[in-house]
Every structure is written in structure tokens, then in C-alpha cells.
Amino acid sequence: MLKAKVILAALAVPLALGAFGSASASAETATKMAWYVSGTISTKGETAAVASPATLDSPAVFNAPKLTLKITCSKYSTTNAEIFGGEEEKGQVESAKFEDCSEIAPSTCKLEMPTIASGTLELLLRLFSPPEQAGPHLLKDVHALTGSTIAVITFEGSGCPIAGERALTGSFLEAASLATEETSHAIEGLGTFENNSLELAGQKVYLEGGKTLLKLSSGSQWSFKAI
């Protein structure tokens, strides 16, 4: 979520998506980027599996203030996660799951299932320099490969205002520190409405906490950086 396909170990999540604000778009760099594994550029046709499940440093929380809704999930996993060599910045995740999920609020709404599972997600990697920060930052833009629905969440409860199937749609950005060779990279959702279009039941929703630690199955060091 392949031509330079990274199937993530985070839906994040945390935790991904389609649009950049005008400020970030104008600041994108044309620098050529590529995947590195064990210090060597991963060339076209080469693949490396991403380990699953991933480790969350704390529970991930889906927060939709206008719905007074909070959902917490303590586990994250992916299916067939891997990166593909070459100079492209795209990726895919066949399926991503937040697991061990439960509702914090409202008390009238209950999750039918303790899992939030996505379909196929597309991942874009971009460098940009946000106005409030110095230097370029690598961001992950994650969205549904087809259509706008990332996942469908079913709520229960006679007094629940959003009872039934509700689509989690749009896109979200995740900060990624992949520019240095490490065995584990921390990736997290931006805990704000800014620069994201993620919605649930027609209302804005964002991710809090749940920093995801991604590793390759081989245990090798890896990075995504300038050629």
C-alpha cells in the first residue's frame, strides 16, 4: 500500500493518502529516491519482505471529535508485506489490520468486531519541507487503491447514532524517518486534521499515538533515501 511496493506494517498506523496542501505541494523536491537494504540500493525486480505483525509503542486511537467517538487498537498487522526495488515511490499493502480494538466513547456504541481491516492500500512516499520545520521530511501518503473506502467499521447499540456499517474513507499522512539505515523504523500518524482527509460517517477522524515500528523479515538495515 508493486513497483516500489511497500506493504506497510502500520494502516497505519497508524497507520494511509491522496492530497497534499498547497504549501507542501509547492515544496516537494525532485530528488531521486530509492530503497536501500543493508546499505545497497535495491534494484528493479528485487524484493524484501516486511515483518508482520508490527510493534506498536502504545495503543492507536481513532479520534472523531464531532462524533464524540474514540476507538483504541493495540495491535497492527499486514498481509504479504514487502518492498520492491527501483527508483519509484509507490507501494501497496494487500491488507492491513488494526486488532484488539474497542470503543472508548461513546458508551452507547459498540464495535461488532474487534478488528478494523482494510482492503488493498496504495502507498506514496514524498519528500517535502513543511513551512514550520527546517529541512525536508519524508511523508507517507496512504489511500485505498480503488475508490475511497479504506475500511468498513460496523457499530452496534440501540442508542448509537452511527449504528450500522460505516466507511472509513479518504487518506492520511504518516511521518516516516526512513532516511537513515536502521533495522527498525518508527512511523506514526499525524495527530491532527491538518493535511489529512480521513473521515468516518462523514466526519473528520485522525490517529493518535500508536507509533509503529517496522522491520524487515530478514532483520537487515533498510532505508528510503536519495540516490
C-alpha positions as a Markdown table, in Angstrom:
| # | Residue | x | y | z |
|---|---|---|---|---|
| 1 | Met | 0.0 | 0.0 | 0.0 |
| 2 | Leu | 4.1 | -3.2 | -6.6 |
| 3 | Lys | 6.5 | -1.1 | -8.4 |
| 4 | Ala | 8.5 | 0.1 | -5.3 |
| 5 | Lys | 5.8 | -1.5 | -3.3 |
| 6 | Val | 5.9 | -1.2 | 0.4 |
| 7 | Ile | 3.3 | -3.1 | 2.2 |
| 8 | Leu | 3.2 | -1.5 | 5.4 |
| 9 | Ala | 3.2 | -2.7 | 8.9 |
| 10 | Ala | 1.4 | 0.1 | 10.2 |
| 11 | Leu | -2.5 | 1.2 | 8.4 |
| 12 | Ala | -1.2 | 2.7 | 9.7 |
| 13 | Val | -0.8 | 3.4 | 11.7 |
| 14 | Pro | -1.4 | 4.3 | 12.5 |
| 15 | Leu | -1.5 | 3.8 | 10.1 |
| 16 | Ala | -2.5 | 6.0 | 4.7 |
| 17 | Leu | -3.2 | 9.4 | 1.2 |
| 18 | Gly | -4.1 | 11.3 | -1.6 |
| 19 | Ala | -3.7 | 15.1 | -1.3 |
| 20 | Phe | -1.0 | 17.5 | -0.2 |
| 21 | Gly | -1.8 | 21.1 | 0.8 |
| 22 | Ser | -0.6 | 23.8 | -1.4 |
| 23 | Ala | 2.3 | 24.7 | 0.8 |
| 24 | Ser | 3.6 | 21.1 | 0.9 |
| 25 | Ala | 3.0 | 20.5 | -2.8 |
| 26 | Ser | 5.0 | 23.6 | -3.8 |
| 27 | Ala | 7.8 | 22.4 | -1.6 |
| 28 | Glu | 8.2 | 18.9 | -2.9 |
| 29 | Thr | 11.6 | 18.1 | -4.1 |
| 30 | Ala | 12.6 | 16.4 | -7.4 |
| 31 | Thr | 15.4 | 14.4 | -5.6 |
| 32 | Lys | 15.6 | 10.8 | -6.8 |
| 33 | Met | 14.9 | 8.3 | -4.1 |
| 34 | Ala | 15.3 | 4.6 | -3.8 |
| 35 | Trp | 15.1 | 1.7 | -1.2 |
| 36 | Tyr | 18.4 | 0.6 | 0.4 |
| 37 | Val | 18.8 | -2.8 | 2.1 |
| 38 | Ser | 22.0 | -3.4 | 4.1 |
| 39 | Gly | 23.5 | -0.3 | 2.6 |
| 40 | Thr | 22.9 | -1.3 | -1.0 |
| 41 | Ile | 20.3 | 0.1 | -3.5 |
| 42 | Ser | 17.5 | -2.3 | -4.1 |
| 43 | Thr | 17.3 | -2.5 | -7.9 |
| 44 | Lys | 14.2 | -3.1 | -10.0 |
| 45 | Gly | 13.0 | -6.7 | -9.6 |
| 46 | Glu | 14.4 | -7.2 | -6.1 |
| 47 | Thr | 12.1 | -7.6 | -3.2 |
| 48 | Ala | 12.4 | -7.7 | 0.6 |
| 49 | Ala | 9.7 | -8.8 | 3.0 |
| 50 | Val | 8.4 | -6.5 | 5.8 |
| 51 | Ala | 7.8 | -8.3 | 9.1 |
| 52 | Ser | 4.3 | -8.7 | 10.4 |
| 53 | Pro | 2.8 | -8.2 | 12.9 |
| 54 | Ala | 4.4 | -4.8 | 13.7 |
| 55 | Thr | 5.1 | -3.5 | 17.2 |
| 56 | Leu | 3.0 | -0.5 | 18.4 |
| 57 | Asp | 4.7 | 1.5 | 21.2 |
| 58 | Ser | 1.3 | 2.4 | 22.5 |
| 59 | Pro | -2.4 | 1.8 | 21.5 |
| 60 | Ala | -3.5 | 3.6 | 18.3 |
| 61 | Val | -6.6 | 5.8 | 18.9 |
| 62 | Phe | -9.0 | 6.8 | 16.1 |
| 63 | Asn | -10.5 | 10.1 | 17.3 |
| 64 | Ala | -13.6 | 11.7 | 15.6 |
| 65 | Pro | -14.4 | 14.7 | 17.9 |
| 66 | Lys | -17.7 | 15.7 | 16.2 |
| 67 | Leu | -19.0 | 12.1 | 16.7 |
| 68 | Thr | -17.6 | 12.1 | 20.3 |
| 69 | Leu | -16.1 | 8.8 | 19.1 |
| 70 | Lys | -12.8 | 7.2 | 20.2 |
| 71 | Ile | -11.6 | 3.7 | 19.2 |
| 72 | Thr | -8.4 | 2.2 | 20.6 |
| 73 | Cys | -6.5 | -0.6 | 19.0 |
| 74 | Ser | -3.4 | -2.3 | 20.5 |
| 75 | Lys | -2.1 | -4.5 | 17.6 |
| 76 | Tyr | -1.3 | -3.9 | 13.9 |
| 77 | Ser | -0.5 | -6.4 | 11.2 |
| 78 | Thr | -0.3 | -6.7 | 7.4 |
| 79 | Thr | -0.5 | -9.4 | 4.8 |
| 80 | Asn | 2.3 | -10.1 | 2.2 |
| 81 | Ala | 4.3 | -7.0 | 3.2 |
| 82 | Glu | 7.3 | -6.3 | 1.0 |
| 83 | Ile | 9.3 | -3.6 | -0.6 |
| 84 | Phe | 10.2 | -3.6 | -4.3 |
| 85 | Gly | 13.4 | -2.2 | -5.7 |
| 86 | Gly | 13.8 | 0.6 | -8.2 |
| 87 | Glu | 13.5 | 4.3 | -8.1 |
| 88 | Glu | 9.7 | 4.5 | -7.8 |
| 89 | Glu | 7.9 | 5.9 | -4.7 |
| 90 | Lys | 4.8 | 3.8 | -4.8 |
| 91 | Gly | 3.8 | 0.8 | -2.7 |
| 92 | Gln | 0.8 | -1.3 | -1.8 |
| 93 | Val | -0.5 | -3.2 | 1.2 |
| 94 | Glu | -2.6 | -6.2 | 0.3 |
| 95 | Ser | -4.4 | -6.0 | 3.7 |
| 96 | Ala | -3.7 | -4.1 | 6.9 |
| 97 | Lys | -5.4 | -4.8 | 10.2 |
| 98 | Phe | -5.8 | -2.9 | 13.5 |
| 99 | Glu | -6.6 | -5.6 | 16.1 |
| 100 | Asp | -7.8 | -5.8 | 19.7 |
| 101 | Cys | -9.9 | -2.7 | 19.1 |
| 102 | Ser | -12.5 | -1.4 | 21.5 |
| 103 | Glu | -14.5 | 1.8 | 21.9 |
| 104 | Ile | -13.6 | 4.4 | 24.5 |
| 105 | Ala | -16.6 | 6.6 | 23.7 |
| 106 | Pro | -19.5 | 7.0 | 23.4 |
| 107 | Ser | -20.8 | 4.3 | 25.7 |
| 108 | Thr | -23.8 | 3.7 | 23.5 |
| 109 | Cys | -21.7 | 2.5 | 20.6 |
| 110 | Lys | -20.0 | -0.9 | 20.4 |
| 111 | Leu | -17.8 | -2.4 | 17.7 |
| 112 | Glu | -19.3 | -5.5 | 16.1 |
| 113 | Met | -15.8 | -6.9 | 15.7 |
| 114 | Pro | -12.5 | -6.1 | 17.5 |
| 115 | Thr | -10.7 | -5.7 | 14.1 |
| 116 | Ile | -10.5 | -2.9 | 11.6 |
| 117 | Ala | -9.4 | -4.4 | 8.4 |
| 118 | Ser | -8.5 | -2.6 | 5.1 |
| 119 | Gly | -8.6 | -3.7 | 1.5 |
| 120 | Thr | -5.7 | -3.0 | -0.8 |
| 121 | Leu | -4.0 | 0.2 | 0.1 |
| 122 | Glu | -1.6 | 2.3 | -2.1 |
| 123 | Leu | 1.4 | 4.0 | -0.5 |
| 124 | Leu | 3.2 | 7.1 | -1.9 |
| 125 | Leu | 6.5 | 8.3 | -0.4 |
| 126 | Arg | 7.2 | 12.0 | -0.8 |
| 127 | Leu | 9.8 | 14.5 | 0.4 |
| 128 | Phe | 8.6 | 17.9 | 1.3 |
| 129 | Ser | 9.6 | 20.8 | 3.6 |
| 130 | Pro | 6.8 | 22.0 | 5.8 |
| 131 | Pro | 6.9 | 25.7 | 6.4 |
| 132 | Glu | 7.1 | 25.4 | 10.2 |
| 133 | Gln | 10.1 | 22.9 | 10.1 |
| 134 | Ala | 13.6 | 23.1 | 8.8 |
| 135 | Gly | 14.7 | 20.7 | 6.1 |
| 136 | Pro | 12.9 | 18.0 | 4.0 |
| 137 | His | 10.7 | 15.4 | 5.7 |
| 138 | Leu | 9.6 | 12.1 | 4.3 |
| 139 | Leu | 5.9 | 11.5 | 4.4 |
| 140 | Lys | 3.8 | 8.5 | 3.6 |
| 141 | Asp | 0.5 | 9.2 | 1.7 |
| 142 | Val | -1.7 | 6.1 | 2.1 |
| 143 | His | -5.1 | 5.6 | 0.5 |
| 144 | Ala | -7.4 | 2.9 | -1.0 |
| 145 | Leu | -6.1 | 1.5 | -4.2 |
| 146 | Thr | -9.5 | 1.7 | -5.8 |
| 147 | Gly | -12.3 | 4.0 | -4.7 |
| 148 | Ser | -12.1 | 6.0 | -1.4 |
| 149 | Thr | -13.0 | 3.4 | 1.3 |
| 150 | Ile | -10.1 | 2.2 | 3.4 |
| 151 | Ala | -12.2 | 0.0 | 5.7 |
| 152 | Val | -15.8 | -0.6 | 6.8 |
| 153 | Ile | -16.5 | -0.5 | 10.6 |
| 154 | Thr | -19.8 | -1.8 | 12.0 |
| 155 | Phe | -21.2 | -0.3 | 15.1 |
| 156 | Glu | -23.9 | -1.7 | 17.4 |
| 157 | Gly | -26.2 | -0.3 | 20.1 |
| 158 | Ser | -29.8 | 0.8 | 20.2 |
| 159 | Gly | -28.7 | 4.3 | 21.3 |
| 160 | Cys | -25.8 | 4.5 | 19.0 |
| 161 | Pro | -26.2 | 7.4 | 16.5 |
| 162 | Ile | -23.9 | 5.8 | 14.0 |
| 163 | Ala | -25.1 | 2.2 | 14.3 |
| 164 | Gly | -24.6 | 0.0 | 11.2 |
| 165 | Glu | -21.8 | -0.2 | 8.7 |
| 166 | Arg | -19.7 | 3.0 | 8.4 |
| 167 | Ala | -17.0 | 3.6 | 5.9 |
| 168 | Leu | -13.6 | 4.9 | 6.8 |
| 169 | Thr | -12.6 | 6.9 | 3.8 |
| 170 | Gly | -10.1 | 9.3 | 2.4 |
| 171 | Ser | -6.4 | 9.5 | 3.1 |
| 172 | Phe | -3.9 | 10.3 | 5.8 |
| 173 | Leu | -0.3 | 11.2 | 6.2 |
| 174 | Glu | 2.3 | 9.4 | 8.3 |
| 175 | Ala | 5.6 | 10.8 | 9.3 |
| 176 | Ala | 8.4 | 8.4 | 8.4 |
| 177 | Ser | 12.1 | 8.5 | 9.5 |
| 178 | Leu | 13.5 | 6.3 | 6.8 |
| 179 | Ala | 16.4 | 8.4 | 5.6 |
| 180 | Thr | 19.0 | 6.5 | 7.7 |
| 181 | Glu | 20.0 | 2.8 | 7.7 |
| 182 | Glu | 18.2 | 1.2 | 10.7 |
| 183 | Thr | 16.8 | -2.2 | 11.4 |
| 184 | Ser | 13.6 | -0.7 | 12.8 |
| 185 | His | 11.8 | 2.5 | 11.6 |
| 186 | Ala | 9.2 | 4.3 | 13.7 |
| 187 | Ile | 6.2 | 5.5 | 11.7 |
| 188 | Glu | 3.2 | 7.4 | 13.2 |
| 189 | Gly | 0.0 | 9.2 | 12.1 |
| 190 | Leu | -0.1 | 13.0 | 12.3 |
| 191 | Gly | -2.5 | 13.6 | 15.2 |
| 192 | Thr | -4.3 | 16.5 | 13.6 |
| 193 | Phe | -6.9 | 17.3 | 11.0 |
| 194 | Glu | -4.4 | 19.3 | 9.1 |
| 195 | Asn | -3.0 | 17.7 | 5.9 |
| 196 | Asn | -5.4 | 14.8 | 6.0 |
| 197 | Ser | -8.8 | 13.9 | 4.6 |
| 198 | Leu | -9.6 | 10.8 | 6.7 |
| 199 | Glu | -13.4 | 10.6 | 7.5 |
| 200 | Leu | -15.7 | 8.2 | 9.3 |
| 201 | Ala | -19.5 | 8.5 | 8.9 |
| 202 | Gly | -18.9 | 11.8 | 7.1 |
| 203 | Gln | -16.9 | 13.4 | 9.9 |
| 204 | Lys | -13.2 | 14.0 | 10.2 |
| 205 | Val | -11.2 | 11.4 | 12.1 |
| 206 | Tyr | -7.5 | 11.2 | 12.9 |
| 207 | Leu | -5.0 | 8.8 | 14.6 |
| 208 | Glu | -3.4 | 9.5 | 17.9 |
| 209 | Gly | -0.4 | 7.5 | 19.3 |
| 210 | Gly | 0.3 | 4.0 | 18.1 |
| 211 | Lys | 3.7 | 4.7 | 16.7 |
| 212 | Thr | 4.5 | 1.6 | 14.6 |
| 213 | Leu | 7.9 | 0.0 | 14.5 |
| 214 | Leu | 8.6 | -1.5 | 11.1 |
| 215 | Lys | 11.3 | -4.2 | 10.4 |
| 216 | Leu | 12.3 | -6.4 | 7.5 |
| 217 | Ser | 11.7 | -10.1 | 8.0 |
| 218 | Ser | 15.4 | -10.6 | 7.4 |
| 219 | Gly | 16.4 | -8.2 | 10.2 |
| 220 | Ser | 18.5 | -6.2 | 7.8 |
| 221 | Gln | 19.0 | -2.5 | 8.0 |
| 222 | Trp | 17.0 | -0.6 | 5.4 |
| 223 | Ser | 16.1 | 3.0 | 4.4 |
| 224 | Phe | 14.5 | 5.1 | 1.7 |
| 225 | Lys | 16.7 | 8.0 | 0.7 |
| 226 | Ala | 18.3 | 10.0 | -2.1 |
| 227 | Ile | 20.3 | 8.2 | -4.7 |
